[in-house]
Amino acid sequence: MKTVNIHDAKTHLSRLVAAAAAGESFIIARAGKPLVKVEAVQPAPATSRLDILKGQIAVPEDFDSIAADRIADDFDG
């Protein structure tokens, strides 16, 4: 793994970040002492917003007809 001093990291940050994103992790050091490790972030698995409550709620079978009479009265007058 490559070690880069802080000054070089600031000078070449864009290039180093691109390399890290491509899987080439590196260490930033000050006075030869490692400070931080830079590596690509692994993307979270894609989930559908519709699946977020899957299995946690139950929709009643008669959901479409709940209060249908009252709703019809509101529209019909």
Helices and strands as residue ranges (DSSP letters): E 2-5, H 6-11, H 13-21, E 26-30, E 33-38, G 49-51, G 63-65, H 68-76
